[in-house]
Amino acid sequence: MDLFLPTYFPSIRQMAAMVQSKELVFECQDNYQKQTYRNRMSIAHAQGVLLLSIPIKHNKIQGRLKTQTTQSETDFPWASQHWKSIQTAYRSSPFFEYYEDELSDLFANDSVFLQEHNLKIYQRLIELLGHSGHFKRSTNYLPKGSGSDFRFLANIKQIQEAPLPEYTQVFHAEHGFISNLSVIDLLFNLGPQSLSYLQNITIIN
């Protein structure tokens, strides 16, 4: 069993571990935590790395939030803003138009349940990658030591391993290669070769 947290447009390293998994299980009974990729993704932008975050609705009365019941805030149009940022960053990439229509509907609604939204994103990405992507959901919280634990990949502050193999990015000339962005950076730049790239990354747990 390989244990992961559903994240918002997963990092390349997490996506690589998931496509290489023989028995993928998503942790669905955890408490929501800030400073994680549960509600954030990073993309390459003209100014460098841009972090896109889903604003979270907090209820002080309820105490700790379960990720399963965590909802997005709807006070401003974050979804359309995220999509506009992605369009600006990747419009000139080789495969943006190839995937644009398949991804745009995932940014159509500002009101989402975070966990279900992330699982929907995972399923769409798997389809675009051309991978089977079968998974199970945990029915109770799984402690450390439960199978191969990859939940740490959702932590923004995780210690980075060696840089990933380079591929040409939109702003390569300005910023050099930026490692381990959201997997959409890979899709827009490598297209159909993305799955092979992910399958050849060495995963260290």
C-alpha positions in Angstrom: 0.0 0.0 0.0 1.3 3.4 -1.0 -0.3 6.3 1.0 -0.8 9.8 -0.4 -2.7 13.0 0.4 -4.9 14.4 -2.4 -3.3 17.7 -3.5 -4.2 20.6 -5.7 -2.6 19.9 -9.1 0.2 17.7 -7.5 3.9 18.4 -7.7 5.8 16.5 -10.4 7.5 14.4 -7.7 4.2 13.4 -6.1 2.7 12.6 -9.5 5.7 10.4 -10.4 5.3 8.5 -7.1 1.6 8.0 -7.8 1.9 6.8 -11.4 4.6 4.3 -10.2 2.4 3.0 -7.4 1.1 -0.5 -7.5 -1.5 0.1 -4.8 -2.4 3.8 -4.4 -4.4 4.8 -1.3 -5.5 8.3 -0.7 -5.6 9.4 3.0 -9.2 10.8 3.3 -9.6 11.0 7.1 -6.8 13.6 7.9 -7.1 17.0 9.6 -6.6 19.9 7.3 -3.2 21.6 7.7 -1.9 24.9 6.5 1.3 25.3 4.5 0.7 22.2 2.4 -0.1 21.4 -1.2 -3.6 20.4 -0.2 -4.7 23.8 -1.4 -1.7 25.1 -3.3 0.2 24.5 -6.5 3.4 26.1 -7.9 3.8 27.1 -11.5 6.6 28.9 -13.5 5.8 32.5 -14.2 7.5 35.5 -15.8 8.8 36.5 -12.3 9.9 33.0 -11.3 7.8 30.6 -9.2 4.2 31.6 -8.6 2.2 29.9 -5.8 -1.5 29.6 -6.4 -3.6 29.0 -3.3 -7.3 28.1 -2.8 -8.6 30.3 0.0 -10.1 28.1 2.8 -13.3 28.8 4.7 -12.6 28.5 8.5 -15.2 28.1 11.2 -13.8 29.0 14.6 -16.7 27.2 16.4 -15.9 23.8 14.8 -12.3 23.7 15.9 -9.9 21.5 13.8 -11.1 21.0 10.2 -11.3 17.6 8.6 -9.9 17.9 5.0 -12.9 15.9 3.9 -15.3 18.7 4.9 -13.0 21.6 4.2 -14.5 24.1 1.7 -13.1 26.9 -0.3 -13.9 30.5 0.4 -16.0 32.3 -2.1 -15.5 36.0 -1.2 -13.4 36.5 -4.4 -13.1 34.7 -7.8 -10.0 32.6 -7.0 -10.7 29.9 -9.6 -10.9 32.3 -12.6 -7.8 34.1 -11.2 -5.9 30.9 -11.1 -6.9 30.0 -14.6 -5.9 33.4 -15.9 -2.5 33.0 -14.2 -2.1 29.6 -15.9 -3.1 31.0 -19.3 -0.6 33.9 -18.9 2.2 31.6 -17.8 1.7 28.8 -20.4 -0.1 30.2 -23.4 3.1 30.0 -25.4 4.0 26.5 -24.2 4.0 23.7 -26.9 1.0 21.8 -25.6 -1.2 24.4 -23.9 -3.8 24.4 -26.6 -3.8 20.6 -26.6 -4.9 20.4 -22.9 -6.6 23.8 -22.4 -10.2 22.6 -22.9 -9.6 19.5 -20.8 -8.5 21.6 -17.8 -10.4 24.8 -17.9 -13.6 23.4 -16.4 -11.7 22.6 -13.3 -11.5 26.3 -12.7 -15.2 27.0 -13.3 -16.4 27.1 -9.7 -15.2 29.1 -6.6 -17.2 26.8 -4.3 -15.6 23.4 -3.9 -15.0 20.8 -1.2 -11.2 20.6 -1.2 -10.7 16.9 -1.0 -13.2 15.9 -3.6 -11.9 18.7 -5.9 -8.4 17.4 -5.6 -9.5 13.8 -6.3 -11.4 15.0 -9.4 -8.2 16.8 -10.5 -6.2 13.7 -10.0 -8.6 11.6 -12.1 -8.5 14.2 -14.9 -4.7 14.4 -14.9 -4.4 10.6 -15.0 -6.7 10.6 -18.1 -4.6 13.2 -19.8 -1.4 11.3 -19.0 -2.9 8.1 -20.5 -2.5 6.1 -17.3 -4.9 3.8 -15.5 -4.8 5.5 -12.2 -6.8 3.2 -10.0 -7.0 4.2 -6.3 -8.7 3.5 -3.0 -9.7 5.9 -0.2 -8.9 5.3 3.4 -11.9 4.8 5.7 -10.0 5.7 8.9 -6.9 7.7 9.6 -3.8 5.7 8.9 -0.9 6.3 11.3 2.8 6.4 10.3 4.1 3.0 9.4 1.0 2.1 7.4 2.5 0.8 4.2 4.8 3.1 2.2 4.0 6.6 3.4 4.2 9.4 0.8 2.1 11.9 2.7 5.2 14.0 3.3 5.1 15.0 -0.4 2.2 17.3 0.4 4.4 19.3 2.7 5.6 22.6 1.1 8.5 22.7 3.4 9.7 19.2 2.7 13.5 18.7 2.2 14.0 18.6 -1.6 15.8 15.7 -3.1 18.2 16.1 -6.0 16.7 18.2 -8.9 14.5 16.4 -11.4 15.7 15.7 -14.9 15.6 18.9 -16.9 13.1 19.6 -19.7 12.6 22.9 -21.6 10.2 25.3 -19.8 8.6 28.5 -21.0 10.8 30.8 -18.9 13.9 28.6 -19.1 16.0 31.4 -20.6 15.1 33.8 -17.9 15.2 31.6 -14.8 16.9 28.4 -15.8 15.2 25.1 -15.0 12.8 25.1 -12.0 12.4 21.7 -10.5 9.3 20.0 -9.1 6.6 22.5 -10.1 3.0 21.3 -10.5 2.5 18.5 -13.0 0.7 20.9 -15.3 4.1 22.5 -16.1 5.2 19.1 -17.3 2.0 18.5 -19.4 2.2 21.9 -21.1 5.8 21.5 -22.0 6.3 17.8 -22.7 2.7 16.8 -23.7 2.4 13.0 -24.5 6.0 12.4 -23.2 5.0 13.4 -19.7 4.0 9.9 -18.5 7.3 8.4 -19.6 9.1 11.2 -17.8 7.2 10.5 -14.6 7.8 6.8 -14.8 11.5 7.3 -15.0 11.9 9.5 -11.9 13.6 7.7 -9.0 11.3 7.7 -6.0 12.8 7.7 -2.5 10.5 7.3 0.4 
